Amino acid sequence: MPWILWRHLLTELLKVLLLTASVIVVVVAFGAAIKPLADNSLGPGSVLKYVSLAMVPMLQFALPFAAGFAATIVVHRFAVDNEFVAMAASGIRHRTVMGPVIILGVLLFAVMLWLVNTVVPEFWGRMRDTIAQDAAAVFVAAVERGEALDAGELTIYADAVSVEPAPPDSGATQRLRLSGVAAIQRDRAGRSATEFMSEGAIVDVHRRDGATVMKLSMSNGTGFRAAEGTVAFVPQAAPDAVEIGRAAERDSRSTTTAELQRIRQQLDGETAVQQELVVAASILDRVDLLQCIERTLASAGAVTLRDDVTGRRYRIEHAAALGAAIAPAPGATWIDLVELDGERPVRRAEAASARLAAASSGEGQRVDLACEALRAFDVGSGDPIPTRWPVRLRDLRVIECPSAQRAAAGSDQLLSQLDALASAGGPNAAEAAGAAGALRTRLGWVDRDAASNVLQRLALAASAPLVLLLGAALAAWKRDSLPLTIYLLAFLPAILNIVTIAGGQQMMRSGAVTAGSLVMWSGNALLVTCFTLAYTRWARH
């Protein structure tokens, strides 16, 4: 066996590969930092750290092209010096001559698999966290661009911002002073729960256990609570602190392949799916609640609703329900509505109709009661006194109907119940069908996103040894051509392969799984075809 020649060829390939990969990685890593720098998302002290972290993810793109370049330069020099001719004259077969290239290709494939499946996602996450942890720069950049900043369940907009040193006794690392502030705090279903507006505010940035926590304090502002439908002047408002940086939204790019496989097996645990599960559970809880109210009115002739904030109760009498609509019971002229303080009636109203609506808080176990009262009386002081009745009573809990507690239900259980409700018809069928469709769409997207990333990483890992083999075969075959001309012949299919991998991944995410997989692997198939053609021509001549 030609161990000396093998060792010499393999050593040359490794030297050129490492040198070329180092140059490409540095250039591409600085290119990756251009966008954050242009957006002012990185502070001056974070640039070097960000570029250093970016070098590792850029290896997955640099190694295939570096391998092709190394194979072209080294093998072409061996071919021009007639070393391959001497090997063939000595009885060494062509596939034996290519032995070092094949060995390097196998090693390169193993390294690429390790990188793209484990190491690269970790460094993508660190790059994202580097930007997120530079909270002051991110916030200032967003304000200067006239954009809102999303931080967890809080969205903040400001007209102007300035950076100040944090007071020593605050425990914060940075302080931002804002003017012309609007903030929206959302509930767990993603709906607006509380809105704040203020002429000025202070944001303190804290660093705790590797995470960045942002605390907002607004003074002399106006607050609106959607659950209560109230607007009030707020001397001091402090929404819940939000964690950015480590708690930033995790994307599939920064998730290891093992974690992606676990995601596909446990789709219900993903944040995006959990939001749809909350919506689906709320719809089913509300439907059960409406059906319970309908049965209670039919059997007992009355139903009692409670406001947990004020402790007041509201009893609906002489009524019948059909879905969300409430009408006078047979034989009754109007619906009687009674407000109770403890057991004592304090207000009474008569209405021609009423309607139960989804609770303003978005919780499916509560309802809003809307009605146009014909007459209302204050009966708390003895003689009835004409008064007004609220157009909408919000977030009422039905005493006779216990909560369904569907929060822990899985997607399969919720989907079967939604499908049954949709197929049964009725006033809630369309809403149930829409919720089931949205949940299935979200489940499918999360699964396809994870699957497309797994296949994308495998295809990218396979491209490195294929470009290496193609460059070596072309250099041995086209020995009379310039090395850069030969590399161009290997470079073009490699570029096309990167494009087809990205395009196939997008197709898989959009729902065309089979077609996307074929497109994703078509670039590698082209590399195999080109290598086979070049190797055959070289071996023949």
C-alpha positions, 0 to 999 in steps of 0.5 A, a space after each residue: 500500500 502507498 502509505 507514504 504517498 497517502 500520508 503526504 497527500 492527506 497532510 497537504 489536504 489538511 493544511 490547505 483545508 484548515 488555512 482556507 477554512 480559517 480565512 473564510 470563517 473570519 470573513 463570513 463571521 464579520 459579514 454576519 455582524 454587519 446587520 446587528 451593527 447596522 441596526 445598532 443592536 450591538 454595543 461597541 464592547 459586544 462586537 468582538 464577542 459576537 464575531 468570535 461566537 459567529 465563527 463557529 456557526 459559519 464553519 458549517 458553510 465555510 467547510 464545504 467550500 474550503 474542502 473543495 478548494 483544498 482538493 482542487 489545489 492539492 490534487 491538481 498539483 499532484 496531477 500536474 507533477 505526474 504523480 498520479 501517472 506514476 502511481 498508475 504506472 506502478 499498478 495502483 488503481 484510481 480508487 486507491 489513489 483517491 483513498 486519502 480524499 475519501 478518508 478526509 471526506 469521511 472525517 469531514 462528514 463526521 465533523 460536520 454532523 457533530 457541528 450542525 447537530 450539537 455545536 452550531 445550535 448552541 452558538 446560534 443561541 449564544 449569538 442571540 443572547 449576546 444581542 438580547 443582553 445588550 438591552 440598552 443598545 437594543 432599546 435605544 435602536 428600536 426607539 430611534 427606528 420608531 419601533 416598539 420593543 417586544 419583551 416577553 408579555 410586554 410591548 413598549 413604545 417610546 418617542 425618545 430615550 436616553 441612557 443614564 447611570 443606574 443609582 447605586 441603591 437600585 441594583 440595576 446595571 443600566 437605567 433608561 429614561 423614556 418620554 412619550 411612552 405606551 406599554 401593553 401587557 398581554 395575558 397568557 393567551 396573547 390578548 391585551 390585558 392592560 394598557 399604559 400611557 405616560 409622558 415619561 417612564 424609567 426602565 431599570 436593567 438588571 443582570 441576574 444568573 446570566 439573564 437580563 431582567 427589565 423593570 418598567 416604572 411609569 408615573 402620572 399615566 393613564 391605565 386601561 384594563 380590558 377585563 374591567 373596561 375601565 380607564 383611570 389616572 395612575 400616579 405610579 404604574 409598574 408592570 410585571 418585570 420581564 426577562 430578556 436575553 436568556 428568556 428570548 424566544 427560542 428558535 429552531 436554529 438554536 435548538 440541537 437536533 436531539 431537542 428537535 426530535 423531542 419537540 416532534 414527540 412532544 408538540 404540546 410542550 411548545 410555547 406556540 402550541 400551548 397558546 393555541 391549546 389555551 384558546 381551544 380550551 377556553 372555547 370548550 370551557 365557554 361552550 360547556 358553561 353556556 350549556 350548563 346555564 341553559 340546563 340550569 335555567 330550564 330546570 331551576 328557572 334562575 341562574 346566579 353569576 358572581 363578580 369575584 372582584 366586588 363580591 356582588 352576585 347577579 341572578 337571572 330569573 324568568 329566562 330561557 337560554 339558547 346558546 349565548 342568547 337569553 330570552 324571556 321564559 315561556 309565559 314571561 314578558 321580560 327577563 328579571 335581573 337582580 343584583 345581590 349584596 350578600 343575600 340582600 337585593 340592591 338593584 333590579 332590572 327588566 330586560 327584553 333580551 340579554 346575551 352572554 359573551 366571551 369574558 373580557 379577560 379571555 378566560 373560558 370559565 367566565 362570561 360577560 353579561 350584556 343587556 339593554 335594560 327596559 327599566 332598572 330600580 334601586 331596591 336597597 333602601 326600601 322603596 324602588 327608585 329608578 336607576 341605571 343598569 350597566 350595559 355590560 357586566 364583565 368577568 362573571 363566574 356562574 355559581 351553579 356551573 363548576 369550571 371544566 378545568 381543561 388547562 392540562 388537556 392534550 391536543 388530541 383530547 381537545 381536537 376530538 372535542 372540538 371536532 365533535 362540537 363542530 360536527 354537531 352544528 349549533 351556534 358554536 360550530 363555526 368557532 369550534 371548527 376554526 379553533 380546531 383548524 388553527 390548532 392543527 395548523 400550529 401543530 403541523 407547522 411546529 412539526 414540519 419546522 423541526 423536521 425541516 431543520 433536521 433534514 437541512 442539517 443532514 443535507 448540509 453535512 453531506 455536502 462537505 465530503 461531496 464537494 471535496 470529492 468533486 474538487 479532487 475528481 475535477 482536478 485529476 481530470 482537468 489537469 491541463 486547466 487552471 486550478 481556479 477554473 477547476 474550482 469554479 466548476 466545483 463551486 457552482 454546484 456547491 452554491 446551487 446545493 446551498 440554494 436548494 437546501 434552503 429552498 427545500 426547507 422553506 417548502 417543507 415548512 409551508 406544507 410541501 413535505 415530499 416536494 421540499 425533501 426532494 428539492 433539498 436533496 437535489 443539490 447533493 444529487 447533482 454533486 454526486 452526478 458531477 463527481 461520478 462524471 468527472 471520476 469516470 472521465 479521469 479513470 478512462 483517460 
